[in-house]
Amino acid sequence: MAGKCFLMAGGGTGGHVMPLLAVADKLREQGHEPRFIGTQTGFEARLVPERKFPLDFIEIGGFIGLGLARKAKLLYQLPLSIFKCLNWIRRHKPVACFSLGGYVAAPPVVASIVAGVPLVVMEPNAMPGMVNRWMSRFAKKALVSFPQAFSYFPQGTVELTGLPVREAFFEIPPKPFNGELTLLITGGSQGSQTLNRAVRELWPLLNGLPVKLIHQCGKREAEQLSQEFTQTCLKGQVSAFISDIPAAFAEADLVLCRAGAGTVSELAAAGRPAILVPFPFAADDHQAKNAEAVVAAGAGLMYRDKDLIGKVLYDTLKDFLDQPGKLAAMAARSRSLQKPGAAGRAADILMEAMKT
């Protein structure tokens, strides 16, 4: 069968782009041509060309929390971007559209529906985003990462595939507790001021507890935090960015992090329990819904941004040190949530969608 064009819709954040790239890799392995539509300001502008996939640009902004001027700009951008995507579809004749949602996906998804291009959506969060919720009735298939998302999509179209995650995370073995608790702290590549503050408050409370800290703090606070940490004589390291994050997961007994869909999926793939602190300004509070799903499965704890202080972290770590069996049980529950093969399954479903 000759290679076909597939439209990959979504972008803005790494959490939207990386799963799209994982599925695009699988399609390319089968001889097809995935092509991306995104913006010049999103992560896709750098990540997609790095992987040598074609990328065309539209202009579109987010929908949430807009002021009057931004709303007026959006009303101008949206129809123009949809029209541009329709022309793109006429030129490239994609056999299916794959959407990760987000505002960047809206124009190509609407254009695909208008042009009769089969649509498959992947929803990474427990609380689906607005674009996927709106467009779900037109989708051939909705691929979800959390059972909690099922009710937002039409019956018969939903499949629990999980979110594509790098194979390196699935290769991380279980880590028996050796008497020293290694805590990985990561607020993502940009860091998190909330996590950084709480961990700084934790330092003087540790008082010789057998705890090692691996802290990815982001570039903004790296120099100051690193200098202060060296003066504490605590075990571990503080760095702006950890290039080999699967290796850091492998070393960790416990992870302190935000609750984005990608992070939650990586925790499950690695089988690591977590202290989840949802980003309070996430659209529809979707990170809290992700964290609640992990907590309900017995794979982690959740604290709201305003409640995370050094003393809370200390009490949590002390409890795990006193009862290491709880840590092992949470790790096992986390591993039970892993869903390997998500990218390959999504590619297979896209192949099926183009035939119907």
C-alpha positions in Angstrom: 0.0 0.0 0.0 1.4 3.4 -1.0 2.2 5.8 1.9 -0.7 8.0 3.0 -0.7 11.5 4.5 -2.0 11.8 8.1 -2.8 15.2 9.7 -1.4 15.6 13.2 -3.2 18.3 15.1 -2.2 19.8 18.4 0.6 21.7 20.0 1.5 24.5 22.3 3.0 22.4 25.1 5.4 19.5 25.2 2.6 17.4 26.7 0.6 17.8 23.5 3.5 17.5 21.1 5.4 14.5 22.4 2.5 12.0 22.1 1.8 13.3 18.6 5.4 12.7 17.7 5.4 9.2 19.2 2.4 8.2 17.0 3.9 9.9 14.0 7.0 7.8 14.4 4.9 4.6 14.3 3.1 5.8 11.2 6.4 6.7 9.5 7.7 3.2 10.3 4.8 1.9 8.2 5.8 4.0 5.3 3.2 6.8 5.8 3.7 10.6 5.9 2.5 12.3 9.1 2.3 16.1 8.6 1.8 18.6 11.4 -0.1 21.8 11.7 0.9 24.1 14.6 2.0 27.5 15.7 5.3 29.3 15.6 5.1 30.0 19.3 4.4 26.5 20.5 6.8 23.6 21.4 6.0 22.0 18.0 8.0 24.8 16.2 11.2 23.3 17.6 10.3 19.6 18.3 8.6 18.7 15.1 11.4 19.9 12.7 14.0 18.2 15.0 12.3 14.9 14.1 12.2 15.8 10.5 8.4 15.9 10.1 6.7 18.5 7.8 5.1 21.3 9.8 2.9 24.1 8.6 1.9 27.1 10.7 -1.4 28.8 11.6 -2.1 31.7 14.0 -4.4 30.9 16.9 -4.5 31.7 20.6 -6.0 30.0 23.6 -9.7 30.3 24.6 -9.6 30.3 28.3 -9.5 33.6 30.4 -9.4 36.0 27.4 -9.8 39.7 27.8 -11.9 41.7 25.3 -9.0 42.5 23.0 -7.8 38.9 22.9 -11.3 37.7 22.2 -11.6 40.0 19.3 -8.3 38.8 17.9 -9.4 35.2 18.3 -12.6 35.9 16.4 -10.4 37.2 13.6 -7.9 34.3 13.8 -10.2 31.3 14.0 -12.0 31.5 10.7 -8.8 32.4 8.8 -7.0 29.5 10.4 -9.9 27.1 9.6 -9.9 28.3 5.9 -6.1 27.9 5.8 -6.4 24.3 7.1 -9.1 23.6 4.5 -6.8 24.6 1.8 -4.1 22.5 3.4 -6.4 19.5 3.3 -7.2 20.1 -0.4 -3.5 20.1 -1.2 -2.3 17.2 0.9 -5.4 15.0 1.0 -4.9 13.4 4.4 -6.7 10.1 5.0 -7.2 10.8 8.7 -6.7 13.5 11.3 -5.2 12.7 14.7 -5.9 15.3 17.5 -4.3 15.7 21.0 -6.7 18.6 21.7 -5.7 22.0 22.9 -6.4 25.3 21.2 -3.9 24.6 18.4 -5.9 21.6 17.3 -9.2 23.5 16.9 -8.8 24.9 13.4 -7.4 21.6 11.8 -10.0 19.5 13.5 -12.9 21.8 12.4 -11.5 21.8 8.9 -11.2 18.0 8.9 -14.8 17.6 10.0 -16.0 20.0 7.3 -13.9 18.2 4.6 -15.0 14.8 5.7 -11.6 13.6 6.9 -11.9 10.8 9.5 -11.1 12.1 13.0 -9.4 10.2 15.9 -8.8 12.1 19.2 -6.5 11.2 22.0 -7.4 12.7 25.4 -4.5 12.7 27.9 -6.3 14.0 30.9 -8.9 12.7 33.3 -10.9 15.8 32.6 -11.0 16.2 28.8 -10.1 19.6 27.3 -12.6 21.8 25.7 -11.6 21.1 22.0 -11.8 17.3 22.5 -15.1 17.7 24.3 -16.6 19.8 21.6 -15.4 17.7 18.7 -15.9 14.2 20.3 -19.3 13.6 18.6 -17.5 13.7 15.2 -14.7 11.4 16.1 -14.4 7.8 14.8 -12.5 6.9 18.0 -11.6 8.6 21.3 -8.4 7.2 23.0 -8.2 8.0 26.7 -5.6 7.7 29.5 -8.1 7.6 32.4 -11.3 5.7 32.9 -12.7 8.9 34.4 -12.7 10.4 30.9 -15.1 7.8 29.4 -18.3 9.6 30.2 -17.3 12.7 28.2 -17.3 10.8 24.9 -20.0 8.9 22.9 -20.5 5.3 23.9 -18.8 2.9 21.6 -16.1 5.2 20.5 -13.9 5.2 23.6 -10.8 3.0 24.2 -8.4 3.1 27.2 -5.0 3.1 25.4 -3.0 5.3 27.8 -0.7 8.1 26.6 2.5 7.3 24.6 5.5 7.3 26.9 9.2 6.7 26.1 10.2 3.1 26.3 12.9 4.0 28.7 10.3 4.5 31.4 8.8 1.0 31.0 12.3 -0.5 31.3 12.8 1.0 34.8 12.8 -1.9 37.3 11.1 -1.9 40.7 13.4 -0.4 43.4 13.5 -2.3 46.8 13.7 0.2 49.7 17.2 0.1 51.1 16.7 2.3 54.2 17.4 5.6 52.5 14.5 7.4 50.8 15.5 9.1 47.5 13.1 11.9 46.6 13.0 13.2 43.0 11.6 16.7 42.8 10.6 18.0 39.4 8.3 20.8 38.3 9.1 20.1 34.7 11.8 21.7 32.6 10.9 25.2 33.7 10.7 24.3 37.4 8.0 25.2 39.9 8.3 28.0 42.4 5.8 26.2 44.7 7.8 23.0 44.8 11.1 24.9 45.1 9.9 26.9 48.1 8.5 23.8 49.9 11.7 21.8 49.4 13.8 24.8 50.6 11.6 24.8 53.7 12.1 21.0 54.1 15.9 21.2 54.2 16.4 22.3 57.9 13.7 19.8 59.1 15.4 16.7 57.8 17.7 16.6 60.8 19.8 13.6 59.8 16.9 11.6 58.3 18.1 9.1 55.7 16.8 11.1 52.7 18.5 11.9 49.4 17.1 14.8 47.3 17.4 14.9 43.5 15.9 18.3 42.6 15.2 19.7 39.1 14.4 23.3 39.9 14.4 25.1 36.6 16.8 27.7 35.2 15.4 30.7 37.0 16.3 29.6 40.6 19.0 27.1 39.9 22.1 29.2 40.8 20.7 30.4 44.2 19.1 27.1 45.2 22.2 25.1 44.3 24.5 27.4 46.3 22.1 27.2 49.3 21.8 23.4 49.1 25.6 22.9 49.2 25.6 24.7 52.6 23.1 22.3 54.1 25.3 19.2 54.0 22.3 17.2 52.9 22.8 14.3 50.4 21.7 14.9 46.8 21.9 17.5 44.2 20.1 20.5 42.8 20.2 21.2 39.0 18.4 23.4 36.6 17.5 20.5 34.2 17.9 16.8 34.3 18.7 15.6 30.8 18.2 11.9 31.6 14.9 12.0 33.5 14.3 8.2 33.2 17.6 7.6 35.0 16.4 10.0 37.7 13.1 8.1 38.0 15.1 4.8 38.3 17.1 6.2 41.2 14.0 7.6 43.0 11.8 5.9 45.6 9.2 8.7 45.5 8.6 11.6 43.1 7.3 15.1 44.1 5.8 16.7 40.9 3.0 18.4 39.2 0.1 16.3 37.7 0.3 16.9 34.0 -0.9 14.0 31.9 2.6 13.2 30.6 4.1 13.2 34.1 1.3 11.0 35.4 1.8 8.5 32.5 5.6 8.4 33.1 5.0 7.7 36.8 2.9 4.7 35.9 5.3 3.4 33.3 8.2 3.6 35.8 6.1 2.3 38.7 6.9 5.1 41.0 4.6 6.5 43.7 4.2 10.3 43.8 3.3 13.3 45.8 1.2 15.2 43.3 0.7 19.0 43.5 -1.6 20.0 40.6 -0.9 23.3 38.9 -3.7 25.5 40.2 -4.2 27.5 37.0 -4.6 24.5 34.6 -7.6 24.7 32.4 -10.7 23.2 34.0 -8.4 22.2 36.9 -7.6 19.1 34.9 -4.3 18.5 36.8 -6.3 18.0 40.0 -8.5 15.5 38.2 -5.4 13.6 37.0 -4.0 13.6 40.6 -7.3 12.5 42.1 -7.4 9.5 39.7 -3.9 8.5 40.8 -4.8 8.9 44.5 -8.0 6.8 44.0 -5.8 4.0 42.5 -3.7 4.1 45.6 -0.6 5.2 43.7 0.1 8.6 45.2 -0.8 11.5 47.5 -2.2 14.9 46.5 -1.6 18.3 48.0 -3.0 21.5 46.7 -0.6 24.3 45.9 -1.6 26.4 48.9 -1.2 23.4 51.3 2.3 22.3 50.3 4.8 23.5 52.9 8.1 22.1 54.2 6.4 20.6 57.4 3.9 18.7 55.3 6.7 17.2 53.2 8.6 16.3 56.3 5.7 14.5 57.9 5.0 12.6 54.6 8.6 11.5 54.2 8.8 10.5 57.9 5.7 8.4 57.6 7.1 6.5 54.6 10.4 6.0 56.4 8.6 4.6 59.4 6.3 2.4 57.2 8.3 1.5 54.1 5.7 -1.1 53.2 3.3 1.8 52.3 5.8 3.0 49.8 6.2 -0.4 48.2 2.4 -0.8 48.0 2.0 2.5 46.3 4.8 1.7 43.9 3.0 -1.6 43.0 -0.3 0.3 42.5 1.5 2.8 40.3 3.0 0.1 38.1 -0.4 -1.5 37.7 -1.6 1.7 35.9 1.0 1.5 33.1 -0.3 1.1 29.6 2.5 0.1 27.1 2.0 0.2 23.4 -0.2 3.3 23.3 1.6 4.9 20.3 1.4 1.7 18.3 -2.3 1.2 19.1 -3.1 4.8 18.1 -1.4 4.3 14.8 -3.3 1.1 14.2 -6.6 2.9 15.0 -5.7 5.7 12.5 -5.1 3.0 9.9 -8.5 1.5 10.6 -10.2 4.9 10.5 -8.9 5.7 7.1 -10.5 2.5 5.7 -14.0 3.3 7.0 
